[in-house]
Amino acid sequence: MIFMFIVGFIGAPLTQSSYDPVTLLVVGAIFGFLFSLIIPKITAHSVKDDSVYSK
């Protein structure tokens, strides 16, 4: 979410939009949640171990 604040702070002037921390917080939470679900599945298939995701 901190990364989204930095991206929003830099990106807002470039896109000529306003800096809205609430929107950045929501977008950061959504992307963080999606990445936390996706990354274990990707890494489990690249390494064969006894985890639930590799079966």
Secondary structure, DSSP 8 states (H G I E B T S, - for coil): -HHHHHHHHHHHHHTT----HHHHHHHHHHHHHHHHHHHHHHHHHHS--SSSTT-
